[in-house]
C-alpha cells in the first residue's frame, strides 16, 4: 500500500504550479467538443464521445467539413456567429442534432476554433424574471457586507446548490469565506481561511480569464481528445477558455474530500485582478443549464462592479480623512530655519493620523525625534539603515516587521508594522511609522501545514483529507497598511523633498550673502593696509638702493614685506574662489533611478518659476530604463539649466525637458525658445566665473561650471547647442543603470 508523504508548502505549491491544467487533453462527459480550422471549417480534433450527440464515431469526423456533422442549416448559423463583431456577446447556438436540442458554445484558442455542444435543458423557472429580481436586490445593497450576503443568498436561490460561499483572496493567495448561504443541517464555513495551495496560482489565473466554471459531477470519467495532439502544431489543445475542460484529478479528489459532488464557480474581478469567487457546492450531481449559467455570469459581473465601486468609495472616504493632517504637516514644514523632516515631529497628532500609526520616528544623521510609542533609539538607528539599504523607491511597508527584521522582535508589541519614507540624501534622513502587534486567532479549514500529500511510488499529489477546524494564533503582525496609507506616505514624501529643496535654496542663498558680505568686508579691510604696506616697502627699497646707503638687512626686510603682501593678495583671491566653488560638494551617491520620475519631480518643483513668466514647462521621454544617478545632484543640474532657461526666455515662451536612451547612456536635454547664445560665447559657458557681456552681473558665473562638475563626476559630459534667435538646448549624459559596457565611451 502506498503511504502518502507530507511535503512542505513551497514544494506543494511548486508541484501544483507545474500541473498542466489548461491542457488536460480531455473534457467532462456532459458535452462534446469539436475543434476545427477557419475558414475551411475542417474538423481537426474531437472528443471521444461524438457518437452520443452526432451519431458518428470520432474517426468518421476528423478531416470532415462541419456541414457533414451539423448539416447545412446548422452550419450557416455557425458561420453567422463566426463572422459577428463580438463572438462572446453573440455566443450560444441553438442547434437541433438528431432531433435533439443542443446548445453550442464557440471560442477561439491559439489559431483553432472550438465548438462545445451540450444537451439543452430547461430551467425550473423563467431565468429573466429571476435574474431581474436578483439584480434589483444587488443594486439596492448599501455596503460591502450587505452586497456579499445578498449575492450568496440570491445565487443559491437561483441555482439550487446546497452551499454558496463568497470567497476572497488575500495578497498571499490565501482565501477566506466572507459570506455564505447554506441548506439546513450543513456546517457553516463562514470566517474560515483556506491556504493558497487549495487554489494554486495557475488555477487562479484561469478563474481570472473565465467568469464561470462548472463541474456537474466530480466523479466523472474524463473523455479524451482524438487525436491527443493538434495535427497542425503537434502541441496539446489549449482548453483555457473551454466550458467542458476536464479539471485536475487533484481538484476532483479535493471536492470529494470536501463533501461536494458538483460545483459551480463564478469569478469576481476588480479591474483585471481576481478579487474572489462565488463558489457553489452540492452533495449530489447537479447540472446548471446554459441560460442559468449566463445569468450567474451576469451576476458575477455586476457584483464585481459594485465591489469595485464600494471599495473605491471607501478609499475616497479614507483619503478625505487624511487630507487635513497632510495639509497641517505641509504647513509645519514651511517654517523658515527648521529642518523640514524634523519639523514633522512638532505636529504629533497629524503625523500619526496621516497613516493611522501608533508611533513615528524621524531619524537624521545626528538626531532622533519620536512621537507616540516607538522602539528604542538603538533599534531606530539600525532600522533606519536597514530600510535605506532595502529600498530605492523611497517608500517601504510591511505588516510583518519581526519576520523581516528579526532584530526588532523584542519590541514587536509596539513595532510589528512599519511604514518608512527614505529621503534622497546621502546621509541618513528617514521617517518611520509604527503599528502595534495585533494578536489574532485565524480559523483554518483544516491544518494549513498539511494541505496536500504525495505518493512517491505513483508520483501522485493528493489534496488534504481533513477540513476540521484548525485554530492558529498569529503573532508579530500588525494591521496591514492599505493603499490610502501608501498614497498618504508618498504624498508626504514629495512634500518633504520639495520643502527640503526650498530650504536648501534658502540656506545656499543665505550662505552666498554671508560669503559676499565676508568677502566685501575682508576686501575693504585689507585693501588699504595692503596698499600702504606695498607703498612703504617701495619707498624703503628706493632709499636703501641710493648710493652710499649701507642697509642690506633693511633691504632684505623690505623684500619680505613685498612677498607677504603678494601672498596676502593671493590668499584674498583664493578666499573668493573657495567661497564660490564649494570644494568637496561633488561627491555623488549614484543609484538606479527612474528618469521619468526625476524629470516629473523637477518639473513639479520648478513650474512656479516658469508660470510667473507665463512660460510653458513640460517634459517627455521615450524610455523607462533606469539611469545611474545621484537624484539630488541631478536635480541641481536640471534646476540650474531650467532656471537659466526661465531667466532668458521671454514671456509666452516654452521650455521642454526630454530624456532618450542612446546605447549605454541616457541623454537629457533642456530646450528653450529664448534668444539663443552667440557662437563666440558658447566656448566659454562652462568656464569658472565666466559671464557674457550682455548678462554680466546677473549671477556668479558658477552655475554651469558646477553643473559640468556634477555631470563629469557621474562619468558623463555636458554640452550646448544654440543659434541666435532660434533658442538653446543644453544636453548632458549619464550612464544607464544596467547593461553598461566596461569600455563604453561617452557619445560624441
C-alpha positions in Angstrom: 0.0 0.0 0.0 1.4 3.4 -1.0 1.7 5.7 2.0 1.3 9.4 1.3 4.2 11.7 2.3 3.7 15.2 3.7 5.5 17.8 1.6 6.5 21.3 2.6 4.1 24.0 1.4 6.5 25.6 -1.1 7.1 22.1 -2.7 3.4 21.5 -2.9 2.8 24.9 -4.5 5.6 24.3 -7.0 4.1 20.9 -8.0 0.7 22.4 -8.3 2.0 25.2 -10.4 3.6 22.7 -12.8 0.4 20.8 -13.3 -0.8 21.4 -16.9 -4.5 22.2 -16.0 -5.0 24.3 -19.2 -4.0 21.4 -21.5 -5.6 18.3 -19.9 -6.2 16.6 -23.2 -9.7 15.7 -22.1 -13.2 17.1 -21.3 -16.0 16.4 -18.9 -18.6 13.9 -20.3 -21.7 16.1 -20.2 -20.9 17.5 -23.7 -19.0 17.1 -26.9 -16.0 19.1 -28.2 -15.2 19.8 -31.9 -12.0 21.7 -32.9 -11.9 23.0 -36.4 -9.9 25.3 -38.6 -11.1 28.5 -40.2 -12.1 29.5 -42.8 -12.3 26.0 -44.2 -14.3 24.6 -41.2 -12.4 21.4 -41.3 -12.5 19.2 -38.2 -9.1 18.7 -36.6 -9.8 17.2 -33.2 -12.9 15.9 -31.4 -13.8 14.4 -28.0 -14.1 10.6 -27.9 -17.8 10.7 -27.2 -19.0 12.2 -30.5 -21.4 9.3 -31.1 -23.7 10.4 -28.3 -24.7 13.7 -29.9 -23.6 13.4 -33.5 -24.2 9.7 -34.1 -20.7 9.4 -35.6 -17.5 7.8 -34.3 -14.5 10.2 -33.9 -12.7 8.6 -36.8 -15.6 9.4 -39.1 -15.5 13.1 -38.2 -11.8 14.0 -38.5 -10.9 15.8 -41.7 -14.6 16.4 -42.5 -16.3 19.7 -43.2 -18.5 20.7 -40.3 -21.5 20.6 -42.6 -21.1 16.8 -42.7 -21.6 16.7 -38.9 -24.1 19.5 -38.3 -26.0 19.8 -41.5 -26.3 22.8 -43.8 -28.7 24.9 -41.8 -26.8 24.5 -38.6 -23.5 25.2 -40.3 -25.0 28.5 -41.7 -25.9 29.6 -38.2 -22.3 28.8 -37.0 -20.8 30.8 -39.9 -23.0 33.8 -39.0 -21.8 33.6 -35.4 -18.1 33.3 -36.5 -18.5 36.5 -38.7 -20.1 38.6 -35.9 -18.0 41.5 -34.5 -18.1 40.1 -30.9 -18.1 36.3 -30.7 -18.5 36.3 -26.9 -21.5 38.7 -26.9 -23.3 36.7 -29.6 -22.3 33.3 -28.3 -24.7 30.3 -27.9 -26.1 28.5 -30.9 -29.5 26.8 -30.6 -28.9 23.7 -32.6 -31.0 20.6 -33.4 -28.9 17.4 -33.8 -30.7 14.1 -34.5 -34.0 15.6 -33.2 -32.3 16.7 -30.0 -32.0 20.3 -28.9 -28.4 21.2 -28.2 -26.6 24.4 -27.0 -23.5 25.3 -29.0 -20.7 27.5 -27.4 -17.8 28.7 -29.6 -14.5 30.3 -28.8 -11.1 30.6 -30.5 -7.8 29.4 -29.0 -4.3 29.8 -30.5 -5.4 29.7 -34.1 -8.0 27.0 -33.8 -11.8 27.3 -33.2 -13.6 25.2 -30.6 -17.3 24.3 -30.7 -18.7 22.8 -27.5 -22.1 21.0 -27.6 -24.3 20.4 -24.6 -27.8 18.8 -24.5 -30.2 21.7 -23.8 -32.2 21.6 -20.5 -34.9 24.0 -19.4 -34.5 25.9 -16.1 -37.2 25.2 -13.5 -38.3 28.9 -13.5 -38.1 31.8 -16.1 -34.5 33.0 -15.9 -35.3 36.5 -17.0 -37.7 37.0 -14.1 -35.3 35.5 -11.5 -32.3 37.5 -12.8 -34.2 40.8 -12.8 -35.2 40.3 -9.2 -31.7 39.3 -8.2 -30.1 42.3 -10.0 -32.5 44.7 -8.3 -31.7 43.3 -4.8 -27.9 43.5 -5.5 -28.2 47.1 -6.7 -30.0 48.0 -3.5 -27.1 46.9 -1.3 -25.8 49.8 0.8 -22.4 48.4 1.7 -20.0 45.5 1.1 -21.4 43.2 3.8 -24.9 43.6 2.5 -23.8 43.1 -1.1 -21.9 39.9 -0.2 -24.7 38.4 1.8 -27.2 39.2 -0.9 -25.1 37.7 -3.6 -24.6 34.4 -1.8 -28.3 34.1 -1.0 -29.5 35.0 -4.5 -27.1 32.7 -6.3 -28.3 29.8 -4.1 -31.9 30.6 -4.7 -31.2 30.9 -8.4 -29.1 27.7 -8.8 -30.4 25.4 -6.1 -27.0 24.4 -4.7 -26.7 23.2 -1.1 -24.0 25.7 -0.3 -22.9 29.1 -1.8 -19.9 30.9 -0.4 -18.3 34.2 -1.2 -14.6 33.6 -1.1 -12.0 36.4 -1.0 -8.2 36.1 -1.8 -5.6 38.0 0.1 -2.2 39.3 -1.1 -0.6 35.9 -0.5 -3.2 33.9 -2.4 -4.9 32.5 0.8 -8.6 32.7 0.9 -11.4 33.3 3.4 -15.2 32.8 3.4 -16.7 36.3 3.9 -20.4 35.4 3.1 -22.4 32.2 3.0 -25.8 30.7 2.3 -26.4 27.0 3.0 -29.0 24.4 3.3 -30.4 23.4 6.7 -28.2 20.8 8.5 -24.9 21.8 6.9 -21.9 23.1 9.0 -21.2 26.8 8.4 -17.8 27.7 6.9 -18.2 31.5 7.3 -15.0 33.1 8.6 -12.8 30.1 7.8 -9.5 30.5 6.0 -8.0 28.3 3.3 -4.4 28.0 2.2 -3.2 29.2 -1.2 -2.4 25.7 -2.2 -6.2 24.9 -2.3 -6.5 27.1 -5.4 -3.0 27.3 -6.9 -1.7 30.3 -8.8 -2.3 28.9 -12.2 -5.9 27.9 -11.3 -6.5 31.5 -10.0 -5.2 32.7 -13.4 -7.8 30.6 -15.2 -10.5 31.9 -12.9 -9.3 35.4 -13.8 -9.6 34.7 -17.5 -13.0 33.0 -17.3 -16.1 34.3 -15.5 -17.5 30.8 -14.8 -16.5 27.1 -14.4 -18.9 24.2 -13.8 -18.4 20.6 -12.7 -21.8 18.8 -12.8 -20.4 15.5 -11.3 -16.9 15.3 -9.8 -17.0 11.5 -10.1 -16.9 11.7 -13.9 -14.5 9.8 -16.2 -12.6 12.2 -18.4 -13.3 11.9 -22.1 -10.0 12.1 -24.1 -9.5 14.2 -27.3 -8.8 12.5 -30.6 -6.1 12.8 -31.7 -4.3 13.6 -28.5 -2.3 16.5 -30.0 -3.1 19.1 -32.6 -2.3 17.9 -36.1 -1.1 21.3 -37.2 1.3 22.1 -34.3 1.9 18.8 -32.5 1.1 20.6 -29.3 -1.8 19.9 -26.8 -5.0 21.8 -27.4 -5.2 24.8 -25.1 -8.6 24.5 -23.2 -8.2 27.5 -21.0 -11.4 29.0 -22.3 -13.3 25.8 -22.6 -16.6 25.2 -20.8 -16.1 21.4 -20.8 -12.4 21.4 -19.9 -11.6 18.5 -17.7 -10.3 19.7 -14.3 -7.3 18.4 -12.4 -7.7 15.0 -10.7 -6.4 16.6 -7.5 -9.2 19.1 -7.6 -11.8 16.4 -8.2 -10.5 14.5 -5.2 -10.5 17.7 -3.2 -14.2 18.2 -3.9 -15.0 14.7 -2.8 -13.0 15.2 0.4 -14.9 18.4 0.9 -18.2 16.6 0.5 -19.2 18.2 -2.8 -20.0 16.1 -5.9 -21.0 19.1 -8.0 -19.6 22.7 -8.1 -20.0 26.0 -9.8 -17.6 28.9 -9.5 -18.2 32.5 -10.5 -15.2 34.8 -10.7 -15.2 38.3 -9.0 -12.8 40.7 -10.6 -11.6 44.1 -9.5 -10.3 45.7 -12.6 -8.2 43.0 -14.3 -7.3 41.2 -11.0 -9.0 38.3 -9.4 -10.7 39.6 -6.2 -12.5 36.4 -5.1 -15.0 33.7 -6.1 -18.7 32.8 -5.6 -18.3 29.1 -5.1 -21.3 26.7 -5.1 -21.2 23.1 -3.9 -23.8 20.3 -3.9 -23.7 16.9 -2.3 -25.2 15.3 -5.4 -24.6 15.8 -9.1 -26.1 18.9 -10.4 -26.1 20.4 -13.9 -26.9 24.1 -14.4 -28.3 24.9 -17.9 -26.6 27.4 -20.1 -29.3 30.1 -19.6 -28.9 29.9 -15.9 -25.1 29.9 -16.1 -25.3 33.1 -18.3 -27.5 34.7 -15.6 -24.9 33.7 -12.9 -22.1 35.2 -15.1 -24.1 38.5 -15.3 -24.5 38.5 -11.5 -20.8 37.9 -11.1 -20.0 40.9 -13.4 -22.5 43.1 -11.5 -21.1 42.1 -8.1 -17.6 42.8 -9.4 -18.6 46.3 -10.5 -20.4 47.0 -7.2 -17.5 45.7 -5.1 -15.1 47.9 -7.1 -17.4 50.9 -6.7 -18.0 50.4 -3.0 -14.3 49.8 -2.2 -13.4 52.9 -4.2 -15.9 54.9 -2.2 -14.3 53.6 1.0 -10.9 54.6 -0.3 -12.1 58.1 -1.2 -13.6 58.5 2.3 -10.4 57.4 4.0 -8.4 59.7 1.7 -10.5 62.7 2.6 -9.9 62.0 6.2 -6.1 62.1 5.5 -6.1 65.4 3.6 -6.4 67.6 6.8 -3.4 66.0 8.6 -1.3 66.1 5.4 -2.1 69.8 4.9 -1.1 70.5 8.5 2.2 68.7 8.1 2.9 70.6 4.9 2.3 73.9 6.8 4.7 72.8 9.6 7.5 72.3 7.0 7.1 75.9 5.7 8.6 77.4 8.8 11.9 79.1 7.8 15.0 77.9 9.5 13.7 74.5 10.5 14.7 71.1 9.1 11.5 70.0 7.2 11.6 66.4 8.2 12.4 67.1 11.9 9.6 69.7 12.0 7.0 67.0 11.4 7.6 65.8 15.0 6.2 69.1 16.2 2.7 68.0 14.9 2.4 64.6 16.6 -1.3 64.1 16.2 -1.3 65.0 12.5 1.8 62.8 11.9 0.2 59.7 13.4 -3.3 60.4 12.0 -1.9 60.8 8.4 -1.4 57.0 8.2 -3.2 55.7 11.3 0.0 54.8 13.1 0.7 54.5 16.9 4.2 55.8 16.8 6.6 57.7 14.5 10.3 58.5 14.5 12.3 61.0 12.5 15.9 59.7 12.1 18.5 62.0 10.7 22.3 61.8 10.6 22.7 63.2 14.1 19.4 63.1 15.9 16.2 61.3 16.5 12.7 62.7 17.3 9.9 60.4 18.3 6.1 60.7 18.9 3.8 58.1 20.2 5.1 54.6 21.1 8.3 53.7 19.3 11.2 51.2 19.7 14.4 52.2 21.5 16.8 54.7 19.9 19.4 52.0 19.2 16.9 49.9 17.2 15.7 53.1 15.4 19.2 53.7 14.1 19.6 50.1 12.9 16.2 50.1 11.4 16.7 53.4 9.5 19.9 52.0 8.0 18.2 48.7 7.1 15.4 50.5 5.4 17.8 52.7 3.4 19.5 49.6 2.1 16.3 47.8 1.3 14.5 50.3 -0.9 15.5 52.7 -3.6 11.9 53.7 -4.3 11.5 55.9 -1.3 8.6 54.2 0.4 8.7 50.8 2.2 6.0 49.0 4.1 5.4 45.7 5.9 2.9 44.4 8.5 5.3 41.6 9.5 8.4 43.5 10.6 9.7 41.0 13.1 9.8 38.3 10.4 11.7 40.6 8.0 13.9 42.4 10.6 14.4 39.9 13.5 16.4 42.4 15.4 13.2 44.2 16.3 11.5 41.0 17.6 11.8 42.1 21.2 9.8 45.2 20.5 7.1 43.7 18.3 4.4 44.8 20.8 4.9 48.4 19.5 6.6 47.8 16.1 5.1 44.8 14.2 4.1 47.1 11.3 6.4 49.6 9.6 5.8 52.3 7.0 9.0 54.2 6.1 9.9 57.2 4.0 13.6 57.4 2.8 14.6 60.8 1.6 17.1 61.3 -1.3 20.0 62.4 0.7 23.5 60.9 1.0 23.2 60.8 4.8 20.6 59.1 6.9 17.3 61.0 6.6 14.3 58.7 7.3 10.8 58.9 8.6 9.5 55.7 10.3 5.8 55.0 11.3 4.9 52.0 13.5 1.8 50.0 14.2 1.5 47.6 17.2 1.2 43.9 17.2 -2.4 42.6 16.7 -2.5 39.0 18.1 -5.3 37.2 16.3 -6.7 33.7 16.0 -7.2 32.5 12.4 -9.7 29.7 11.9 -8.4 27.5 9.1 -10.5 24.8 7.4 -8.0 22.1 8.2 -4.4 22.3 9.1 -2.8 24.7 6.6 0.6 23.0 7.1 -0.9 19.7 5.9 -2.5 21.0 2.7 -1.5 18.1 0.5 0.4 14.8 0.4 2.5 13.0 -2.1 2.8 9.3 -3.1 6.4 8.8 -4.3 5.6 5.4 -5.8 2.9 6.7 -8.1 4.2 10.3 -8.2 0.6 11.5 -7.5 -0.3 14.5 -5.5 -3.3 14.2 -3.2 -5.3 17.1 -1.6 -5.8 17.2 2.1 -8.5 14.9 3.5 -9.3 16.9 6.7 -11.4 20.1 6.8 -11.8 20.1 10.6 -11.5 23.5 12.3 -7.8 24.3 12.9 -7.1 27.4 15.0 -3.8 29.3 14.6 -2.7 32.1 16.8 -0.8 34.7 14.7 1.7 37.0 16.4 4.3 39.5 15.2 1.9 41.1 12.7 0.1 44.4 12.7 -3.0 45.7 10.8 -1.9 45.9 7.1 -1.1 49.2 5.5 -3.7 49.9 2.8 -3.4 51.9 -0.5 -4.6 55.0 1.3 -1.7 54.8 3.8 0.8 54.3 1.0 -0.6 57.2 -1.0 -0.5 59.5 2.0 3.1 58.5 2.7 4.1 59.1 -0.9 2.4 62.5 -0.9 4.1 63.5 2.3 7.5 62.3 0.9 7.1 64.6 -2.1 6.2 67.5 0.2 9.3 66.9 2.4 11.5 66.7 -0.7 10.1 70.0 -2.0 10.4 71.7 1.3 13.9 70.4 1.8 14.9 71.6 -1.6 13.4 75.0 -0.9 15.2 75.2 2.4 18.4 74.2 0.7 18.0 77.0 -1.7 17.3 79.5 1.1 20.3 78.2 3.1 22.5 78.5 0.0 21.3 82.0 -0.7 22.0 82.9 2.9 25.4 81.3 2.6 26.1 83.3 -0.6 25.0 86.5 1.1 27.2 85.8 4.1 30.1 84.9 1.9 29.7 88.0 -0.2 29.5 90.1 2.9 32.6 88.4 4.3 34.5 88.9 1.0 33.4 92.6 0.9 34.5 93.1 4.5 37.8 91.3 4.0 38.4 93.2 0.7 37.6 96.5 2.2 39.5 96.0 5.4 42.6 94.6 3.8 42.8 96.7 0.7 44.1 99.8 2.4 46.7 98.1 4.7 48.0 96.1 1.8 48.3 99.2 -0.4 50.0 101.1 2.5 52.5 98.2 3.1 53.3 97.9 -0.5 53.9 101.7 -0.8 56.1 101.8 2.2 58.1 98.8 1.0 58.7 100.5 -2.3 59.9 103.7 -0.7 62.2 101.8 1.7 63.6 99.9 -1.2 64.4 103.2 -3.1 66.1 104.7 0.0 68.2 101.6 0.6 69.2 101.5 -3.1 70.5 105.0 -3.0 74.4 105.4 -3.3 76.3 105.1 -0.1 73.4 103.6 1.8 74.7 100.6 3.8 71.4 98.9 4.7 71.3 95.4 3.2 69.4 93.9 6.1 66.8 96.6 5.8 66.6 95.9 2.1 66.0 92.2 2.8 63.2 93.1 5.2 61.5 95.3 2.7 61.6 92.5 0.1 59.9 90.2 2.7 57.2 92.8 3.2 56.6 92.8 -0.6 56.5 89.0 -0.6 54.0 89.0 2.3 51.7 91.4 0.6 51.8 89.3 -2.5 50.8 86.3 -0.5 48.0 88.2 1.2 46.6 89.3 -2.2 46.8 85.7 -3.5 45.1 84.5 -0.3 42.3 87.0 -0.7 41.7 85.7 -4.3 41.8 82.1 -3.1 39.1 83.0 -0.5 36.8 84.3 -3.3 37.5 81.2 -5.4 36.9 78.8 -2.5 33.6 80.6 -1.4 32.2 80.2 -5.0 33.3 76.6 -5.9 32.5 74.9 -2.5 35.2 72.3 -2.6 34.2 68.8 -1.9 30.5 69.1 -2.9 30.8 66.8 -5.9 30.9 63.6 -4.1 27.9 61.6 -5.6 25.8 58.7 -4.4 24.7 57.2 -7.7 21.8 54.7 -7.6 19.4 53.2 -10.2 16.6 55.9 -10.7 13.6 56.2 -12.9 14.5 59.1 -15.3 10.8 59.8 -15.9 10.2 60.3 -12.2 13.2 62.5 -11.9 12.0 64.8 -14.8 8.5 64.8 -13.4 9.6 65.8 -9.9 11.9 68.5 -11.3 9.1 70.0 -13.4 6.7 70.0 -10.5 9.2 71.9 -8.3 10.3 74.3 -11.0 6.9 75.0 -12.5 6.1 78.1 -10.3 9.1 80.0 -11.7 8.0 79.3 -15.2 4.4 80.2 -14.5 5.4 83.5 -13.1 6.7 84.5 -16.6 3.8 82.7 -18.4 6.3 80.2 -19.8 5.2 76.7 -20.7 7.3 74.0 -18.9 6.9 70.3 -19.9 8.8 67.0 -20.2 8.8 63.9 -22.4 10.5 60.5 -22.5 10.9 57.5 -24.8 12.4 55.2 -22.2 11.6 53.5 -18.8 15.1 52.2 -18.3 16.8 53.2 -15.1 19.6 55.7 -15.0 22.6 55.5 -12.6 22.4 58.9 -10.9 22.5 60.8 -7.7 19.0 62.2 -7.7 19.8 65.2 -5.6 22.8 66.2 -7.8 20.8 65.6 -11.0 18.0 67.9 -9.7 20.7 70.5 -9.1 21.8 70.3 -12.7 18.2 70.4 -14.0 17.4 73.2 -11.7 20.3 75.3 -12.9 19.6 74.6 -16.6 15.8 75.2 -16.3 16.5 78.3 -14.1 18.7 79.8 -16.8 16.2 79.0 -19.4 13.4 80.7 -17.4 15.7 83.7 -16.8 16.5 84.3 -20.5 13.3 83.0 -22.2 10.7 85.8 -22.9 7.1 85.6 -21.7 4.8 83.1 -23.6 7.9 81.0 -24.4 8.4 77.3 -23.9 10.8 75.1 -22.1 11.0 71.3 -22.9 12.8 68.6 -20.9 13.5 65.3 -22.7 15.3 62.1 -22.0 16.2 59.4 -24.5 18.4 56.3 -24.3 21.5 56.2 -26.6 23.2 52.9 -26.1 24.7 52.6 -22.6 24.0 56.3 -21.9 20.9 58.3 -21.1 20.8 61.7 -22.8 18.9 64.5 -21.0 18.0 67.7 -22.8 16.7 71.1 -21.7 15.5 73.2 -24.6 14.1 76.8 -24.6 12.7 79.3 -27.1 14.9 82.1 -25.8 17.2 84.4 -27.8 20.0 81.9 -28.2 23.7 82.2 -27.4 26.3 83.6 -29.7 28.8 81.2 -31.1 31.8 83.0 -29.5 30.2 82.8 -26.1 29.3 79.1 -26.3 33.0 78.0 -25.9 33.2 79.9 -22.5 29.9 78.9 -21.0 31.3 76.2 -18.7 34.3 78.2 -17.5 34.6 79.2 -13.9 33.2 82.7 -13.3 32.6 83.5 -16.9 29.7 85.7 -17.9 28.7 87.1 -21.3 28.9 90.8 -21.8 25.2 91.4 -22.2 24.4 89.4 -19.0 27.2 90.5 -16.7 26.2 91.0 -13.0 23.2 88.6 -13.4 24.8 85.8 -11.4 28.1 84.5 -10.0 29.1 82.7 -13.2 29.4 79.4 -11.3 26.1 77.5 -12.2 27.2 75.9 -15.4 30.7 75.3 -14.1 29.3 73.4 -11.1 26.8 71.5 -13.4 29.7 70.3 -15.5 31.5 69.1 -12.4 28.4 67.1 -11.3 27.9 65.5 -14.7 31.5 64.6 -15.1 31.5 63.1 -11.6 28.9 60.7 -12.9 31.2 59.9 -15.9 29.1 61.8 -18.4 29.6 65.0 -20.3 27.6 68.2 -20.9 27.4 70.5 -24.0 25.3 73.2 -25.6 23.6 73.6 -29.0 22.3 77.1 -29.8 21.7 79.6 -32.6 20.9 83.2 -32.0 17.2 83.8 -32.5 16.4 80.0 -32.5 16.6 79.1 -28.9 19.1 77.0 -26.9 19.4 73.3 -25.9 21.7 72.0 -23.2 22.4 68.3 -23.3 24.2 66.0 -20.9 24.6 62.2 -20.5 24.5 59.9 -17.5 25.1 56.1 -17.6 22.3 53.6 -17.9 21.9 51.6 -14.7 22.1 48.2 -16.4 24.0 46.8 -19.3 26.8 49.4 -19.2 29.7 48.1 -21.2 33.1 48.1 -19.4 34.7 50.2 -22.1 31.7 52.3 -23.0 32.5 55.8 -24.3 30.5 58.9 -23.9 28.7 59.7 -27.2 30.3 62.5 -29.1 
